[in-house]
Amino acid sequence: MTAMTPSAAPSPRPTLRERKKLKTRAAIRKAAYQLVAEQGYEATTLEQIAAAAEVSPSTVARYFPVKEDILLSDDQDELLVARLRARPAGESPLDSLRAVVLDAVAASLAEEPYETTLRARFVVEVPAVRARFTETTAETGRLLSEAVAERTGRTPDDLEVRVFTAAVLGAMREATVHWAEHGGRVGDLVPLLDRTVDLLQAGLTLRSPDVAPGTSAGTGSAATAAPARP
């Protein structure tokens, strides 16, 4: 049985004005991705993006205050929070986050494979984009912390809630960067993120590559042995 909250209920159909805004936003993003892919991030200006999207530079600035946001924005945060709140009440927070994030990533790869892979590539290759990515991930974490707190009977500012959410999102961020650095094949990202959550769930036990699963990490390798306490 799934515990639903009002925030997770289906949204009403967007108004004509809202649909026009979404269309304009999508056109700006598409133009930016194409230009940056062709000529590089630094060489691409807001004026060029505006011209390619057939809008004014002020319109671009109104939708995206900084250039990095055009490349990173995927409008997923509110949807992630709603879906997290809609997960089964008895499900563990980690399994809930795994489900909603992996579903969102799979949908993004299915609907926008080119943009999704480019976004990850920009994070790897462009320092300004990577820095902004870290900032936006922190904001996503703040929103998700509120939902995690609700589901666990804690407050969003609870240390355990903040550490939990930051650990999960930070690990997934690094897994995404790792994916982009190693070819960025569409079919590899979701399994890699799933493996990342498995690592967190196992308590971050890190074995040497030559230690078989099920073997104590402290045996068979001096590098993994903890120093004796006095």
C-alpha positions in Angstrom: 0.0 0.0 0.0 1.3 3.4 -1.0 1.0 6.3 1.4 0.0 9.3 -0.7 0.1 13.0 0.3 -1.7 15.9 -1.4 1.6 17.1 -2.9 2.0 13.8 -4.8 -1.4 14.0 -6.5 -1.5 14.5 -10.3 -1.0 18.2 -11.2 -3.8 20.0 -13.2 -3.2 20.5 -16.9 -0.9 23.5 -17.4 -2.6 26.7 -18.6 -1.8 28.1 -22.1 0.6 30.7 -20.5 2.4 27.9 -18.6 2.7 25.8 -21.7 4.2 28.7 -23.6 6.7 29.2 -20.8 7.7 25.6 -20.9 8.1 25.7 -24.6 10.3 28.8 -24.4 12.4 27.2 -21.7 12.9 24.1 -23.7 13.8 26.1 -26.8 16.5 28.0 -24.9 18.0 24.8 -23.5 18.0 23.1 -26.8 19.8 26.1 -28.4 22.3 26.2 -25.6 23.2 22.5 -25.8 23.7 22.7 -29.6 25.9 25.8 -29.5 28.0 24.6 -26.6 28.5 21.2 -28.2 29.6 22.8 -31.5 31.8 25.7 -30.3 32.5 25.2 -26.6 31.2 26.7 -23.4 33.4 29.8 -23.2 32.7 30.8 -26.8 29.0 30.6 -26.4 27.2 33.8 -25.3 23.8 34.4 -24.0 23.2 36.6 -27.1 24.0 33.7 -29.4 21.7 31.4 -27.4 18.9 34.0 -27.5 19.3 34.3 -31.3 19.2 30.6 -31.8 16.1 30.2 -29.6 14.5 33.2 -31.3 14.0 35.1 -28.1 15.6 38.2 -26.6 18.7 38.1 -24.3 16.5 39.5 -21.5 14.1 36.5 -21.9 17.0 34.1 -21.6 18.2 35.9 -18.4 14.7 35.9 -17.0 14.5 32.1 -17.3 18.1 31.3 -16.5 20.0 33.9 -14.4 23.3 32.3 -15.2 24.5 30.5 -18.2 25.4 27.3 -16.3 21.7 26.9 -15.3 20.7 26.5 -18.9 22.9 23.4 -19.2 22.0 21.9 -15.8 18.3 22.6 -15.3 16.1 19.6 -15.9 13.1 20.7 -13.7 13.2 17.4 -11.8 13.4 18.6 -8.2 9.7 19.1 -7.4 8.9 15.8 -9.2 11.5 13.9 -7.2 10.2 15.3 -3.9 6.6 14.4 -4.8 7.5 10.9 -5.8 9.6 10.4 -2.7 6.6 11.4 -0.5 4.5 8.9 -2.5 6.7 5.9 -1.8 5.4 3.1 0.5 5.3 4.2 4.1 7.3 1.2 5.4 10.0 1.4 2.8 13.5 2.4 4.0 14.6 6.0 3.2 17.6 4.6 1.1 15.4 2.3 -0.9 12.9 5.1 -1.5 15.6 7.5 -2.7 17.1 4.8 -4.9 13.7 4.2 -6.5 12.8 7.8 -7.3 16.3 8.9 -8.5 16.8 5.8 -10.7 13.4 6.2 -12.2 14.0 9.9 -12.9 17.4 9.1 -14.5 16.0 6.3 -16.6 13.2 8.6 -17.8 15.7 11.4 -18.7 17.9 9.0 -20.6 14.9 7.6 -22.5 13.4 11.0 -23.3 16.6 13.1 -23.8 19.6 10.8 -24.2 21.6 13.4 -26.1 21.0 16.2 -23.6 21.5 14.0 -20.6 24.9 12.7 -21.8 25.9 16.2 -22.8 25.0 17.6 -19.4 27.2 15.1 -17.7 30.0 15.8 -20.2 29.8 19.5 -19.5 30.0 18.9 -15.7 33.3 17.0 -16.3 34.8 19.4 -18.8 33.7 22.8 -17.7 34.8 24.0 -14.2 32.0 26.6 -14.0 29.4 24.1 -14.8 30.8 21.6 -12.3 30.8 24.2 -9.5 27.2 25.2 -10.3 26.3 21.5 -10.4 27.6 21.1 -6.8 25.5 24.1 -5.8 22.3 22.8 -7.4 22.8 19.4 -5.9 22.9 21.0 -2.5 19.6 22.7 -3.2 18.1 19.4 -4.3 19.4 17.8 -1.1 17.7 20.5 0.9 14.3 19.8 -0.7 14.7 16.0 -0.4 15.8 16.4 3.2 12.4 17.8 3.9 10.6 14.8 2.4 13.0 12.4 4.2 12.4 14.1 7.5 8.6 13.8 7.0 8.9 10.1 6.3 11.1 9.4 9.3 9.5 11.6 11.9 12.5 13.9 12.2 13.2 17.6 11.3 14.9 18.6 8.1 17.8 20.2 10.1 18.4 16.9 12.0 22.0 15.9 11.6 21.2 12.4 10.6 18.8 13.6 7.9 21.3 16.0 6.5 24.2 13.6 6.5 22.0 10.8 5.0 20.7 13.0 2.1 24.1 14.6 1.4 25.8 11.2 1.4 23.3 9.7 -1.1 23.2 12.7 -3.5 27.0 13.2 -3.2 27.6 9.5 -4.1 25.3 9.7 -7.0 26.9 12.9 -8.2 30.3 11.3 -8.2 28.9 8.1 -9.9 27.5 10.3 -12.7 30.9 12.1 -13.1 32.6 8.7 -13.2 30.1 7.6 -15.9 30.8 10.6 -18.0 34.6 10.2 -17.6 34.4 6.6 -18.8 32.4 6.9 -22.1 29.0 8.0 -20.9 27.1 5.1 -22.5 23.4 5.5 -22.0 22.8 2.0 -20.8 25.5 2.1 -18.1 24.3 5.0 -15.9 21.3 3.5 -14.1 23.2 0.2 -13.2 26.1 2.3 -12.0 23.8 4.4 -9.8 22.2 1.2 -8.5 25.6 -0.2 -7.6 26.5 3.1 -5.9 23.4 2.8 -3.6 24.4 -0.8 -2.9 27.8 0.4 -1.7 26.1 2.9 0.6 23.8 0.2 1.9 26.7 -2.1 2.7 28.1 0.5 5.0 30.8 1.8 2.7 32.9 -1.4 3.2 35.8 -1.1 0.8 37.8 -4.2 -0.1 41.0 -4.5 -2.0 40.3 -5.8 -5.6 41.9 -9.1 -4.8 39.7 -9.8 -1.7 36.8 -12.0 -2.4 33.3 -10.9 -1.5 32.3 -12.1 2.0 36.0 -11.9 3.2 36.8 -9.5 5.9 38.3 -6.3 4.5 41.0 -6.5 7.2 42.4 -9.9 6.1 44.7 -10.8 3.3 45.9 -7.3 2.7 48.2 -5.0 4.8 46.8 -2.0 3.0 43.3 -2.6 4.5 44.3 -3.4 8.0 43.5 -0.8 10.6 46.4 0.3 12.9 46.3 -1.0 16.4 45.1 1.5 19.0 47.4 2.1 21.9 
